[in-house]
């Protein structure tokens, strides 16, 4: 069990570091990530790539040994597919994160489906129906809670031409989708646990699904606020700037955006955009 989770955590580190390397240009233009950029510059790109190679080879050896111990070649296959998708998510030329609907599919597979299947298959050889229902719920929940981070990065991603799912459909629809996914995921996980407990030796433990409902409710309240702020932002953005005293827009000189071009920007006083960023920091 320890070896299984070591492999999963090491693989997660590989994906995160690959993302850091290939997102450097974008992160360097984001003031919120200045400490990450500073650390990257101090550590050096070449050194981080060397660490990445060592981690990959170490994980490969561990997975191969683990496969031999368990006698299950499927473990090696799942790891190869998962680590390849994780790397291709950030790395060029594929850079799946900028390919609209391929991005969420990749994230769901890499962050929920493959890790959970890897751990499950370590101890079992047959798939349980209740497990599959719970896995489907987990997959929906995982991407549901990732969407607010995409909303946080929406403006930078859009300026850099990175077409995430949120950039593709807009922040209002993305906020609504996050609520739908979280709700559906929580329902599926709750059903799976309820049925598992009901058919198990300790059906009285069914009350534990209340914890899932409570957590979902708390997070959904924040997501509803995010949805409301997203609609406010879109509404304020669609209004035409004016010079009246009560106008919400302040026209300023041209500024340089992420792409390096100059354009006339209308800065909104107390904009919902700023509130969205603040809310996302609170959520994550």
C-alpha positions as CSV (number, residue, x, y, z in Angstrom):
1,X,0.0,0.0,0.0
2,X,2.8,2.4,0.9
3,X,4.6,1.7,-2.4
4,X,1.3,2.3,-4.3
5,X,0.8,5.8,-2.8
6,X,4.5,6.6,-3.2
7,X,4.2,6.0,-6.9
8,X,1.0,8.1,-7.1
9,X,2.6,11.0,-5.2
10,X,5.8,10.9,-7.2
11,X,3.8,11.0,-10.4
12,X,1.9,14.0,-9.2
13,X,5.1,15.8,-8.5
14,X,6.3,15.0,-12.0
15,X,3.1,16.5,-13.5
16,X,3.3,19.6,-11.3
17,X,7.0,20.3,-12.2
18,X,6.3,19.9,-15.9
19,X,3.5,22.4,-15.5
20,X,5.9,24.8,-13.8
21,X,8.5,24.5,-16.6
22,X,6.1,25.0,-19.5
23,X,3.9,27.6,-17.8
24,X,6.9,29.8,-17.0
25,X,6.1,32.5,-19.6
26,X,2.5,32.8,-18.5
27,X,3.4,32.7,-14.7
28,X,6.1,35.4,-15.2
29,X,3.3,37.8,-16.2
30,X,1.1,37.0,-13.2
31,X,1.9,39.0,-10.1
32,X,0.1,36.3,-8.0
33,X,2.8,33.8,-9.0
34,X,5.8,36.0,-8.5
35,X,7.2,33.8,-5.7
36,X,6.9,30.7,-7.9
37,X,8.7,32.5,-10.7
38,X,11.4,33.7,-8.3
39,X,11.9,30.2,-7.0
40,X,12.1,28.9,-10.5
41,X,14.7,31.4,-11.5
42,X,16.8,30.6,-8.4
43,X,16.6,26.9,-9.0
44,X,17.3,27.2,-12.7
45,X,15.3,25.5,-15.6
46,X,18.1,23.0,-16.4
47,X,18.3,21.8,-12.8
48,X,14.6,21.4,-12.6
49,X,14.6,19.4,-15.8
50,X,17.3,17.2,-14.4
51,X,15.2,16.6,-11.2
52,X,12.2,15.8,-13.4
53,X,14.2,13.1,-15.3
54,X,15.5,11.6,-12.1
55,X,11.9,11.5,-10.7
56,X,10.6,9.9,-13.8
57,X,13.2,7.2,-13.9
58,X,12.7,6.5,-10.2
59,X,8.9,6.2,-10.6
60,X,9.4,4.0,-13.6
61,X,11.6,1.6,-11.6
62,X,9.2,1.6,-8.7
63,X,6.2,0.9,-11.0
64,X,8.0,-1.9,-12.8
65,X,9.0,-3.5,-9.5
66,X,5.5,-3.0,-8.1
67,X,4.1,-4.7,-11.2
68,X,6.4,-7.7,-10.7
69,X,5.4,-8.0,-7.1
70,X,1.7,-7.8,-7.8
71,X,1.9,-9.8,-11.0
72,X,-0.4,-7.2,-12.7
73,X,0.9,-5.7,-16.0
74,X,-2.1,-3.5,-16.1
75,X,-0.6,-1.4,-13.3
76,X,2.4,-0.5,-15.6
77,X,0.0,0.3,-18.5
78,X,-2.1,2.6,-16.4
79,X,0.9,4.4,-15.1
80,X,2.4,5.0,-18.6
81,X,-0.9,6.3,-19.9
82,X,-1.5,8.5,-16.9
83,X,2.1,10.0,-16.7
84,X,2.0,10.6,-20.5
85,X,-1.3,12.5,-20.3
86,X,0.0,14.5,-17.3
87,X,3.1,15.5,-19.2
88,X,1.3,16.3,-22.4
89,X,-1.2,18.4,-20.5
90,X,1.4,21.1,-20.1
91,X,4.2,20.3,-22.5
92,X,4.5,21.3,-26.1
93,X,3.7,20.5,-28.8
94,X,0.4,18.9,-27.6
95,X,-0.2,21.2,-24.6
96,X,-3.6,19.7,-24.0
97,X,-4.5,22.4,-21.4
98,X,-4.9,24.8,-24.3
99,X,-7.2,22.5,-26.4
100,X,-10.6,23.3,-24.9
101,X,-12.5,20.2,-24.1
102,X,-9.4,18.0,-24.1
103,X,-8.2,19.8,-21.1
104,X,-11.0,18.8,-18.6
105,X,-11.0,15.2,-20.0
106,X,-7.2,15.0,-19.4
107,X,-7.5,16.5,-15.9
108,X,-10.3,14.1,-14.9
109,X,-8.3,11.1,-16.1
110,X,-5.0,12.2,-14.6
111,X,-6.2,13.6,-11.2
112,X,-9.0,11.1,-10.4
113,X,-9.6,8.1,-12.6
114,X,-6.1,6.7,-13.1
115,X,-4.8,7.4,-9.5
116,X,-7.8,5.8,-7.9
117,X,-7.9,2.9,-10.3
118,X,-4.2,2.3,-9.7
119,X,-4.7,2.1,-6.0
120,X,-7.9,0.1,-6.3
121,X,-6.4,-2.5,-8.7
122,X,-3.5,-2.9,-6.2
123,X,-5.9,-4.7,-3.8
124,X,-8.6,-6.0,-6.1
125,X,-8.8,-7.7,-9.4
126,X,-12.5,-7.1,-10.2
127,X,-14.4,-3.8,-10.4
128,X,-17.2,-3.3,-8.0
129,X,-20.3,-1.5,-9.2
130,X,-20.5,0.8,-6.2
131,X,-16.8,1.7,-6.7
132,X,-17.5,2.7,-10.3
133,X,-20.4,4.9,-9.2
134,X,-18.2,6.5,-6.6
135,X,-15.4,6.9,-9.1
136,X,-17.7,8.7,-11.5
137,X,-18.8,11.0,-8.7
138,X,-15.2,11.7,-7.8
139,X,-14.3,12.5,-11.4
140,X,-17.1,15.1,-11.6
141,X,-16.3,16.5,-8.2
142,X,-12.6,16.9,-9.0
143,X,-13.2,18.9,-12.1
144,X,-15.9,20.9,-10.4
145,X,-13.5,22.2,-7.9
146,X,-10.8,22.8,-10.5
147,X,-13.0,25.2,-12.5
148,X,-12.7,28.1,-10.0
149,X,-8.9,28.0,-10.5
150,X,-9.5,28.2,-14.3
151,X,-11.7,31.2,-13.6
152,X,-9.0,32.8,-11.5
153,X,-6.6,32.4,-14.5
154,X,-9.2,33.3,-17.1
155,X,-7.8,36.6,-18.2
156,X,-4.2,35.5,-18.3
157,X,-5.0,32.3,-20.2
158,X,-7.2,34.2,-22.7
159,X,-4.5,36.8,-23.4
160,X,-1.9,34.1,-23.9
161,X,-4.2,32.1,-26.3
162,X,-4.6,29.2,-23.9
163,X,-8.1,28.0,-24.6
164,X,-9.1,26.2,-21.5
165,X,-12.6,25.0,-21.2
166,X,-13.4,28.1,-19.1
167,X,-12.0,30.4,-21.8
168,X,-14.0,28.6,-24.4
169,X,-17.4,28.9,-22.7
170,X,-16.9,32.0,-20.5
171,X,-16.7,32.5,-16.8
172,X,-20.5,32.6,-16.2
173,X,-21.2,29.2,-17.8
174,X,-18.1,27.8,-16.2
175,X,-19.3,28.9,-12.8
176,X,-22.6,27.3,-13.4
177,X,-20.9,24.1,-14.6
178,X,-18.8,23.9,-11.5
179,X,-22.0,23.9,-9.4
180,X,-23.6,21.2,-11.5
181,X,-20.6,19.0,-11.5
182,X,-20.1,19.3,-7.7
183,X,-23.8,18.6,-7.1
184,X,-23.9,15.6,-9.4
185,X,-20.6,14.3,-8.1
186,X,-21.7,14.5,-4.5
187,X,-25.0,12.7,-5.3
188,X,-23.2,9.8,-7.0
189,X,-20.7,9.5,-4.2
190,X,-23.4,9.6,-1.6
191,X,-25.5,6.9,-3.5
192,X,-22.4,4.7,-3.8
193,X,-21.5,4.9,-0.1
194,X,-25.2,4.4,1.0
195,X,-25.5,1.3,-1.1
196,X,-22.2,0.0,0.0
197,X,-23.0,0.5,3.7
198,X,-26.5,-0.9,3.3
199,X,-25.2,-4.1,1.8
200,X,-22.2,-4.3,4.2
201,X,-21.8,-5.7,7.7
202,X,-22.3,-2.3,9.3
203,X,-25.3,-0.6,7.7
204,X,-25.6,1.8,10.7
205,X,-22.6,3.6,9.2
206,X,-24.9,5.0,6.5
207,X,-25.3,8.2,8.5
208,X,-21.7,9.1,7.5
209,X,-22.9,10.2,4.1
210,X,-24.2,13.3,5.9
211,X,-20.6,14.5,6.0
212,X,-20.6,14.4,2.2
213,X,-23.8,16.4,2.1
214,X,-22.5,19.0,4.6
215,X,-19.2,19.5,2.8
216,X,-21.0,19.8,-0.6
217,X,-23.4,22.4,0.9
218,X,-20.6,24.5,2.3
219,X,-18.6,24.5,-1.0
220,X,-21.7,25.0,-3.1
221,X,-22.5,28.2,-1.2
222,X,-19.1,29.6,-2.2
223,X,-19.6,28.5,-5.8
224,X,-23.0,30.2,-5.9
225,X,-21.3,33.4,-4.8
226,X,-18.7,32.9,-7.5
227,X,-21.5,32.4,-10.1
228,X,-23.2,35.6,-8.9
229,X,-19.9,37.6,-9.1
230,X,-19.2,36.2,-12.5
231,X,-22.6,37.4,-13.8
232,X,-22.0,40.8,-12.2
233,X,-18.6,41.1,-14.0
234,X,-20.1,40.2,-17.3
235,X,-22.9,42.7,-16.8
236,X,-20.5,45.5,-15.9
237,X,-18.2,44.6,-18.8
238,X,-21.1,44.9,-21.3
239,X,-22.0,48.4,-20.2
240,X,-20.7,51.2,-22.3
241,X,-18.2,53.6,-20.6
242,X,-19.5,57.1,-20.0
243,X,-18.3,60.4,-18.4
244,X,-21.2,60.9,-16.1
245,X,-20.5,61.4,-12.4
246,X,-22.3,58.2,-11.4
247,X,-20.6,56.1,-14.1
248,X,-19.0,52.9,-12.8
249,X,-16.2,53.0,-15.4
250,X,-13.0,54.9,-15.3
251,X,-11.2,55.4,-18.6
252,X,-7.5,55.2,-18.3
253,X,-4.4,55.4,-20.6
254,X,-3.4,52.5,-22.7
255,X,-1.7,49.7,-20.8
256,X,0.3,46.7,-21.8
257,X,-1.6,43.4,-21.6
258,X,-0.2,39.8,-21.3
259,X,0.3,39.5,-25.0
260,X,2.5,42.6,-25.1
261,X,0.0,44.7,-27.1
262,X,-1.4,48.1,-26.0
263,X,-5.1,48.7,-25.7
264,X,-7.5,51.1,-24.1
265,X,-8.8,49.5,-21.0
266,X,-11.8,50.5,-18.9
267,X,-11.1,49.8,-15.3
268,X,-14.1,49.1,-13.1
269,X,-14.3,50.6,-9.6
270,X,-14.9,47.8,-7.1
271,X,-15.2,45.4,-10.0
272,X,-16.6,42.0,-9.6
273,X,-13.5,40.7,-11.3
274,X,-11.4,41.7,-8.3
275,X,-14.0,40.0,-6.1
276,X,-13.8,36.9,-8.2
277,X,-10.0,36.7,-7.6
278,X,-10.5,37.3,-3.9
279,X,-13.2,34.6,-3.7
280,X,-11.0,32.1,-5.5
281,X,-8.2,32.7,-3.0
282,X,-10.7,32.0,-0.2
283,X,-11.9,28.8,-1.9
284,X,-8.4,27.5,-2.6
